[in-house]
Every structure is written in structure tokens, then in C-alpha cells.
Amino acid sequence: MLDLLPNEIWSDSSIKILDPACKSWVFLREAAKRFIKWLENEIPDLQERIDHIMTKQLFWIGITNLTALLSRRSLYCSKNAKYNPNDDLWKYSICTKFEANDWNIWFDRVEHEWKNGNCIYCGASQSEYERNEELETHAYKFIHSTPEEINALFGLNSKMRFDVIIWNPPYQLSDWWAGASAKPIYNYFVDVAKKVSPKYLCMIIPARRFVWWKWLDNFRETMINDKNISVLHDYIDASMIFPWVDIKWWVCYFLRDVTKETKCRIFTHTKEKIDFSERYLKTEWSDIFIRDEMQIKILNKVSEKWEKSFGSLVSSRKPYWLASDVIWNEEKYWLKNFSETSIEWWNEIHWLLKLKRVVRYIDKNYNIPNNGNEIWLWKIFIPNAYGCWWIWETIPSPILWWAFIWKPNAISTETFLRIWPFKTENETNNAFSYLKTKFFRLLVWIKKQTQHTSKDTYSFVPMQDFSKPRTDEELYKKYNLSQEEIDYIETMIKPMD
């Protein structure tokens, strides 16, 4: 990440670098090595050079007391920054000019500011993070401060600024679901960093947030429209950067250079190769960052047809407003008659239970909470959560594991999305043939970044005429795909059972 910065900064004694969420000390320790080497001509005396670098150029904000202590130990060679050659506890610091023990590695306990049960700065839950002094608050100083307050931590006036902000921030605050429901907070670090206004902003983040993530629509839109992001290194497998951590998604690091607007130099890393492209992060017709150049080429050809989206046929979550607890909470849904065996003229209700499809039967007179007036239509049910948690675990991937056609007088719980309306069995079968094509599932894959799907996941898929079945060969020809593009789809997408 330091290599992304211009070489000339290392020979500039006025440059100021901040790590605003110091978990490890690696960034500024390595920066110190470069300054020590390249400032030799300007400041020949080694001790004077070290004193200048440590007091005037390198700044940290610790995220815990422990990380602050470890950072001082790593950079200053002593947890006590202030130097005193006559005291055994204070004689190890390599910098002789510090006037206080913490100096440029700052940490103090920070409290959240609560309003209506959440922190006004980071959104943390008061019930979980309002803690006594024995526990960490996880209220990070950088995102609980104004730019002026951040400068004041290090004795800088409001007219001065940091030239470089570089770090690996905390990614999220967990909630009881954890995983995909954990609340991201790194976006707050990016927002505050932009307000601090460094020339160069360099950070590492989970890259899946560029496609979809709960709470981050505005952040994603801002990022992919940011023409100051000049370099992006995108890692399909996070273990290439963090081999000791099991992270089931992409990670990336980037450089934001406020001195120029330019196309972004994008490096996509896999274990086999590094692909390069130079383009803006946002394409004209997409609201996400599409990392694969081949996918962009295919989508460009699809978009030329200006066809309606297949997503218009896909229901939102809870197509009939029935949650998965309907099986054990009949009174909640006013289900007076509920049968495990088939009864003539009764309606079927489908849901997934422990990954198996369950069918029950409900009275035909039951008032279905939503879309009940169209129960007579044919439909396709597809699980709203299926496939690999992280798609790149298995290539080729089926993307959609399975789906099934269902006749009139059938409904489902929220465990399925409903694709409809189809008035005839033949029309439904033809739509199902389209869903099974590799072409269809490649376009779903671009937006499917977790097990879960939604109506929006299908937005890149173009609508077809379902008066006849659909095949990959026909679709490749219709959209004028090259052999290279066809081979890409055939390689990446597995046949659907």
C-alpha cells in the first residue's frame, strides 16, 4: 500500500502521515524506514533525522490502549515515548525530543454519544455498547471527532493538514446475527478521512461492499462515482492478503489522490494471475462496481438491446407476507385449518425447512395476506438463499442450485422468491428453461454476492419472449457474444440440475 504513494513524498520532510485506527504498527513503521533513508541528504545526522520524523511526520490514533502501547514499542522501541537516559524505564525511546509519554501515538477512552438508542456518530447500539470502564467501548476517536478535533490531538492548527492517511480500519460492529447482518463502520472512517482532506487516502476494505451490503447504498454510490480513486488492487481470495483469517469475500486496497481526476488503474488478483484494466469504477448503466472485464463486455452487449429486466417478474421478500414461522405459529397468521395431508381443493403452501422443501395444505377460504387474488396463476419458486456462501469457492458454480415449477393454487413462505405471472403451463416451462441457461445465471452472478438473493439480484437479466423454450446457443447468438465471451460463461457457470 505504501508503494502506491508517489516516491517523492519520502524525501519531503514536511509530509505528515496519519494512521487513524491503529491495530498494528506496520504502516508507519515501514514509512519511518523510508523517511530515514530518503531524508539523509536533507538531515544528515541520524538522531536529528529520527527526532524530526517521529515528532513532525508520523501520527497514530490507537483503537485500544493495548494497540497504542504495542505501536509505541514497535516504532519508538519503548512503550514510554519520552526519553530519559537516566531512568531505566525511560531510556529506550529512540526519539529524544518527545515531551510526553504518548506523544504522537494517541489513545484515550472515548464514549459513544447516544440518541434514541444509537450512537449519533457510528450507529452503535446503546444496549450493546454502553459499558463500564472495565470493557472497551469500541467508540473510535477518529469517527467521533471533527477534523479540527483530530488536528488538535497532535497540536496542529486548523490550517494544517495531513498529507497521507493510510490504514486498515475496523470493518464492522457485530449484531446478534453477525455475518451479513453485522453493521459496517469502515465507511464512517472513509467519510471522516475525506473531511480531513489529505492529498492521499489509502486503505484496505472488504470489496464486496462495492456490489451490495446492508446500510451501504449511499456509500457505494459515492465510492464508485469517485474519480479521484486512481488505483485499486482487488483480491478475489482474501487469504492472499490475510492467510490467517477466514474471510469469505473479496478485499481490496486503493489510493485516492485528490490532486487529479483520472480513470482508475484496476488490478484484479487471483491465485493464478493478475488482470489489469483502466477505467472508471462506475459504468453508465450499472449502480455497482463490476470487477470482471469480461462481465462488462457481456453486459454491454446485453444492454444494447434495451430490453425490460427479468427482475420485474421476481417477487420481493415474503411474496405472500408469510414468514418461515408459519409452521409453528398458526395463530399469528389466522390459520385455523392446517393439514399435513392433501385435501381436495385446498391450497398448497411451500417452504424450506433444514434445506428440504416442505408442503402443507391450507383451507381454500383462507384469506392470503398478499397476492391472494392471483393464486390461480402458474409460477416458479426459487429459494431466496441458496448456493455457495462465497461463489468463488467453487468454480464453475451453478449460481442457482435449484428451482421448481408449481401449478395454480400454491403459495410459499419467505424462504422462496416467486417468479410469475404465467397463465399457462407451457409459458412457465419456457421461462424455466431460460432460468436454467448459463447465460441467465452468469448475469445473476454479477449481483449475487451472498447466499441470499432479492428482486434486484435479477436486474441485469433481460426479459425474453416465453412463447418458446430458450437455450444458451440461441442466447449467445442473439446477443452476438464472441467465442471468448462464450468460453468465459461456459468455464465459470456449471450446469443446473
C-alpha positions, -999 to 999 in steps of 0.1 A, spaced: 0 0 0 29 24 7 42 16 -28 10 33 -42 22 67 -29 44 89 -50 81 83 -44 88 120 -39 70 122 -6 97 101 11 123 129 5 100 156 17 105 165 54 71 184 56 49 153 48 26 143 76 12 108 77 -17 96 99 -29 61 108 -63 69 123 -72 34 136 -40 17 145 -45 -20 150 -9 -28 141 21 -6 137 32 -18 103 22 12 81 41 39 99 70 17 109 76 10 73 70 47 65 97 56 91 122 33 73 116 51 40 119 86 56 151 76 74 166 65 41 154 93 18 158 123 41 195 116 47 206 143 23 184 170 39 191 159 75 225 141 76 226 135 114 208 102 121 195 112 155 183 145 144 166 128 114 148 103 136 137 130 160 123 151 132 104 121 116 90 109 149 78 143 161 68 161 129 58 134 103 43 102 118 10 102 138 -12 74 152 -46 71 168 -48 37 187 -81 18 187 -73 3 222 -49 10 249 -31 -22 240 -26 -13 204 -13 21 214 13 5 237 24 -20 211 27 7 185 49 28 207 70 -3 215 74 -10 178 81 25 165 98 41 194 113 9 208 97 17 241 61 19 254 72 51 271 77 77 243 95 103 264 133 98 266 153 100 298 188 84 297 190 84 335 158 64 341 157 26 334 120 29 324 125 59 300 159 54 284 149 31 255 130 55 233 148 62 200 134 97 199 150 123 222 126 151 216 93 138 230 78 159 258 51 135 268 48 97 272 22 91 245 32 119 221 22 111 185 6 78 193 -26 89 209 -52 69 228 -78 77 254 -111 61 263 -139 75 241 -176 73 249 -204 70 224 -230 98 223 -264 82 225 -296 94 209 -327 72 206 -307 41 215 -279 45 190 -246 64 187 -250 96 166 -215 91 152 -212 54 143 -247 39 149 -236 15 176 -264 1 197 -267 16 232 -279 -17 246 -248 -35 235 -220 -8 237 -229 13 267 -203 -2 290 -184 3 323 -148 12 324 -136 -24 325 -147 -30 289 -138 -14 256 -165 8 242 -154 4 206 -160 41 202 -132 50 178 -118 86 182 -114 93 145 -151 88 137 -163 105 169 -144 138 161 -144 167 137 -113 173 115 -104 202 138 -105 180 169 -83 154 152 -57 181 143 -59 193 179 -49 158 193 -14 164 179 -11 201 184 -18 210 147 -38 241 139 -69 241 117 -49 254 86 -26 224 87 -35 191 73 -22 155 70 -8 147 36 -14 110 38 -40 89 57 -33 52 55 -48 23 75 -67 -9 78 -98 2 97 -122 -18 119 -147 -32 94 -179 -37 114 -198 -37 146 -214 -72 151 -251 -77 159 -267 -109 171 -269 -123 136 -232 -113 129 -221 -122 93 -241 -104 66 -262 -86 92 -232 -71 111 -232 -33 108 -203 -19 88 -184 11 103 -154 14 80 -175 37 58 -175 62 86 -137 62 86 -137 70 48 -162 98 52 -143 115 80 -110 110 62 -123 128 32 -134 157 55 -98 158 70 -88 163 33 -54 146 29 -38 146 -5 -36 108 -5 -60 84 11 -50 47 11 -70 20 29 -80 -17 28 -116 -27 29 -139 -57 22 -145 -52 -15 -179 -70 -16 -193 -37 -3 -189 -23 -38 -216 -46 -50 -241 -49 -22 -242 -45 15 -268 -37 41 -268 0 50 -242 10 24 -261 21 -7 -251 57 -4 -215 48 4 -212 25 -26 -227 52 -49 -202 77 -36 -172 54 -40 -179 42 -75 -185 77 -87 -153 90 -71 -129 99 -100 -101 106 -75 -96 69 -68 -66 63 -91 -55 28 -82 -75 -3 -69 -60 -37 -61 -88 -62 -59 -83 -96 -44 -108 -123 -52 -94 -145 -24 -89 -126 8 -65 -153 21 -39 -139 -4 -37 -108 20 -49 -123 52 -38 -160 52 -45 -164 89 -81 -151 87 -111 -169 72 -127 -141 52 -153 -154 26 -152 -124 3 -131 -100 -17 -108 -75 -1 -92 -45 -18 -69 -16 -12 -70 16 -31 -54 50 -34 -74 82 -36 -55 111 -50 -72 145 -46 -47 162 -69 -62 147 -100 -93 131 -115 -85 101 -137 -95 66 -148 -87 40 -122 -59 15 -127 -76 -17 -116 -56 -48 -107 -77 -80 -101 -57 -106 -82 -64 -144 -82 -41 -171 -72 -34 -179 -109 -30 -144 -124 -34 -106 -122 -57 -90 -147 -54 -53 -154 -78 -27 -167 -80 11 -168 -115 26 -164 -138 44 -141 -153 24 -113 -188 31 -124 -202 21 -158 -230 41 -174 -258 15 -169 -248 0 -135 -252 10 -99 -224 -13 -87 -187 -18 -94 -183 -47 -118 -148 -61 -112 -145 -85 -141 -138 -70 -175 -154 -99 -194 -186 -94 -175 -186 -58 -185 -182 -68 -222 -211 -92 -220 -233 -67 -202 -225 -40 -227 -239 -63 -255 -270 -72 -234 -277 -35 -226 -276 -26 -263 -310 -43 -267 -327 -21 -242 -349 -49 -230 -370 -49 -199 -355 -66 -168 -364 -101 -159 -363 -88 -123 -398 -73 -129 -411 -109 -127 -394 -116 -94 -412 -110 -61 -399 -91 -32 -392 -109 1 -423 -125 16 -443 -127 -17 -474 -137 3 -464 -119 36 -459 -153 52 -427 -157 72 -410 -190 79 -425 -193 114 -459 -201 99 -454 -238 106 -453 -233 144 -472 -201 148 -505 -207 131 -525 -183 152 -502 -154 142 -514 -159 106 -551 -168 115 -546 -203 101 -575 -222 116 -572 -252 93 -537 -265 85 -531 -300 72 -500 -322 65 -520 -344 41 -536 -334 8 -572 -323 9 -592 -318 -23 -595 -282 -34 -572 -269 -6 -543 -247 -14 -506 -258 -10 -481 -238 10 -443 -244 4 -413 -236 25 -378 -247 32 -371 -264 65 -334 -275 71 -328 -272 33 -357 -295 25 -389 -284 8 -419 -289 30 -455 -289 17 -486 -283 38 -523 -276 29 -545 -247 39 -582 -241 36 -591 -226 2 -611 -200 21 -581 -187 39 -575 -150 32 -539 -149 19 -523 -117 32 -508 -107 -1 -513 -115 -38 -540 -140 -29 -562 -129 -58 -536 -143 -83 -531 -177 -68 -546 -193 -99 -516 -184 -120 -486 -207 -128 -454 -197 -111 -417 -207 -104 -405 -209 -68 -368 -204 -62 -351 -204 -28 -341 -169 -16 -310 -183 0 -290 -210 -19 -257 -218 -34 -222 -211 -21 -218 -186 7 -189 -172 -13 -193 -180 -50 -156 -181 -58 -152 -211 -35 -164 -234 -63 -157 -225 -100 -175 -235 -121 -205 -227 -99 -242 -234 -106 -251 -200 -90 -287 -211 -87 -289 -246 -72 -324 -255 -80 -360 -242 -86 -393 -257 -93 -424 -250 -113 -457 -250 -94 -492 -252 -106 -520 -228 -96 -534 -228 -61 -499 -229 -45 -482 -203 -23 -449 -201 -3 -433 -186 28 -404 -161 27 -380 -189 21 -388 -187 -16 -390 -159 -41 -418 -162 -66 -413 -158 -104 -445 -150 -122 -471 -144 -136 -476 -172 -162 -510 -180 -174 -501 -214 -190 -480 -244 -181 -462 -241 -215 -452 -205 -208 -440 -214 -174 -419 -243 -187 -403 -219 -213 -394 -194 -186 -379 -222 -166 -357 -232 -195 -344 -197 -196 -336 -198 -159 -315 -229 -163 -293 -214 -190 -257 -205 -182 -263 -171 -198 -291 -163 -173 -271 -174 -143 -240 -156 -153 -260 -123 -153 -275 -132 -119 -240 -140 -106 -228 -104 -111 -251 -92 -84 -253 -123 -62 -226 -119 -36 -240 -139 -8 -263 -169 -3 -292 -145 -3 -309 -131 -33 -336 -104 -39 -355 -90 -67 -326 -67 -75 -303 -97 -80 -320 -104 -113 -319 -68 -126 -292 -74 -152 -311 -104 -167 -330 -93 -199 -366 -103 -204 -374 -128 -232 -405 -139 -251 -416 -171 -234 -437 -185 -262 -408 -209 -268 -380 -225 -248 -346 -208 -245 -311 -223 -250 -276 -210 -244 -267 -214 -281 -297 -192 -291 -289 -166 -265 -252 -164 -274 -262 -157 -310 -290 -132 -301 -265 -111 -281 -237 -115 -305 -212 -129 -280 -177 -136 -291 -161 -171 -287 -140 -157 -259 -172 -145 -241 -189 -178 -246 -159 -197 -233 -159 -175 -202 -195 -183 -194 -190 -220 -201 -160 -220 -178 -175 -201 -149 -210 -215 -148 -219 -251 -140 -250 -268 -155 -280 -266 -133 -295 -298 -120 
